[in-house]
Amino acid sequence: MEKFTLKAQTRKETGKGPVRRLRTQGLVPANIIGGGQSRSTSVSEKEVQKLIDSGIRKASLIDLQIDGASEKVFVKEIQRFPHTGQIRHIDFYRVTPGKKIAATVAIQTEGIAKGSKAGGQFEHLLHEIKIKSTPEDLKDVLVVDVTHLEIGMSIKVSNLPVPKSWEILVNGDPIVTSVHKTKAILAQERAEKADDKPAAKKSGGAPAAKAAAKAPAKKAAK
């Protein structure tokens, strides 16, 4: 998993006035939540936007450096101003080493399925899953190799390459990716079946006619 770093500073003043002054300095108010506590901080809006642009995900762990210390967090929520899209507020969730946390992990596919090359329709149905994991085993994205998939095959959640310590928080065993027959393939199969039916009738009728010709004629009744 890629490592992300962000600097923060303790925010002692709260309220509209102090928050407005923060924004004029290019800072965004933020809270660090965890262990039943909340800590008020502020972070650079530019640095946060850099993290977002670099591909940070819901389950990406961030090394938050604050007041000379370091904490592992991930982004719980980003609030934006509706009209401008500017970041308004951020909530970080503090993680504890060895303690499982709930997270949403992205699913990406890798390669081209054999079934796609054969004319099948590839579908990626499930793009993320909810899991429980310790911070040490957490991944922000699962990469699934689909090159072996042929027409009619699929990959389910139970087939995903996940660490043994993970708890999968989904109902049942949904399909992640699959390769289906296209309409063109189905139409071709129907046409081939239709062509085979008359041939079967002809081949089945000829022996019966020959047998009837060879059978001895019945004697007329006296």
N, C-alpha and C positions, 0 to 999 in steps of 0.2 A: 504494500500500500504506500502511495506517495505521501511524503511528509510535508505538512504545512505549518508555517510559523506566523504568529501575529503578536504584535506588542499592544499592551493595554495599560491603562493607568487608573488608579482608584478615583472614583467620583464621589466627593463628599457632599456637594450641593445637589439638591433635587428641585423640581418645579420648572415651570415654563421659562422663567427668566434665565436661570443658569443653563438650561438645555439650549435655549436660543443662542446664548453666547458660545456654547460648545460648537454649534453648527457653523457659526461665523469663523471659527478657527479650523474648520475642516474635520471636525470630530463628530462621532456618532455615539449617543448614549447606548450603553449595553448593560445587561445583567448577567451574572454568572450564577446559575441555579444548580443546586445539588445538595444532598444530605439534609434536606428540609430547610436550607438557608438560601438567601439571595444576596449577592454582593453587587453593588453599583459600580460600574466602570465606564470608561470611554475608549474608543478605538478610532484610528484614522479611517475616514471614509474611503480614501484612495487605496489604502492597503487592503481593506475588506473587498473592494471592487476587484482588485488584482487577484485575490483568492477566488472570487466567483468566476472571473474570466479564465483562470487557470484550470477550471474544471472541478472545483470542489463539489462534493456530493453530500447527500443527507447523512451518510455514515462515515464521512471523512473526519479523522481525528486531527485536532489542531493543537500545536504546542503554544499555549497562550502564555506569554512572558509578561508578568505583572509585578511591579515593585520588587524586582530582583529575584523573584521566584518564578517557577514554571508549573503550569497546570495543564492537564490533558482535558480538552473539551471538544464538543462538536456543536454545530449550529442547530439550535432547536427551532428557531423561528426568526425570519427577517421581515420586518414591517416596512412598507414603503408608502410614500405620499401618493395618493391615487392619481393626481393630475400630472405630476412630474416624473414619478418613478424613482425619485431620490430616496435613499435609505433613511428611514425614520428612526428605527430602533432595532436592536438585535438582542436575542436571548441565546446565551450559551449554556450548554448542559455539562456540568463537571462530572467526569468519570473517575471511579475508584479502581485502582489496580486489583485484579482478581475478582471483582464483583461484576456479575453479568448485567448488561444493560440492553434495553430494547432498541433496535435500530432498523432502518429501511435500507436494504442493499440493492444496488442496481444490477441488472443482468444484461450482459452484452454477448453477442454471438461472434464467432471467429471462423473464417473460411467459407467456402461455397459448398452446399450440400450436393451429393451425387445425384439426388433426385431432381434438383433444380437443373442440373446439366442435362438430365434425361427428359426434360420438358415438364416436370412437376412444379407445383406452386408452393414456394417456401413461405411459411408464416411464423412471425415472432409474436406470440400472444401475451406472454407475461414479461414485463420489463423491470419489475422489482419485486422483492419479497421482504416480509417483516421477519426478523429473527431476534434471538437473544444470544449474546456472546460476551465474553470477557474482553476488555480493551486489547489484551495481548493477541487474541485470535480474530479480532474484528477485521473485516475487509470492507472497503467501500464499494467494490464492484466485483461481480463474478463473471469470468470470461468462459463461455461455453463453446467447445469445438463442435461444429455441426457438419464437418466434411463427410462423415460416415453415413449421414441420413439419406436413405433411399426413399422412393415414393411409397407412401403408406406408413412410414416410420415417424416416431415422435420422441421428444425428450420431455420427461415429466420432472416435477420438483424433486422427487426421490432420486433422480439420476444426476442431480447437480453436484459438482465437485466442491462440497462444503466441508469445513473442519468438523471433526467428530464431536467437538464440544458445543456446536451450535444447536439451539432449539429453533425449529422452524415453526413460525406462528401463522400458518395458513390452514384453511379447512381442506381436508381431502388431499388429493395428489393431482393438482391441475397440470395441464400441458403447458410447457414453456415454449417449445418450438415444434413444428411439424412440417411434413411435405405431403401435399394432397395431389390427387389427380386433377388435372385441369378439365374444363368443359370439352376441349378439343380431344383429349385422351379418352374421356368417357364416350364421346360421340364416335370415335374410331372403334372402340371396343364394341359398342352396340352395332355398328355397321358390320364388323367382322362376325358377330354372332348371327346377324340376319343372313349373311352370305352362307353360313354353314348349315342353316336349317334346310333349304331345298336340296342340298347335296346329300344330306342325311336321309331324306325321303327317297331320293332316287336310288341310293345304294341299298336301302332297306327293301325297296319294292322289287328289284330285279331278281334276287334269289327266290322270292315267293312265286314269281311268274314262271321261272324255270322249273320249280318243283311241281307246279300244277301241270306243266306240259309233259313231264316225265311220268306222272301218276297214271296207272292203268285205268282205262275207261270201265265204268260199272256196267254190268250186264243188265239188259232190260228185263223187267219183271214179266213173267209169263201170265 
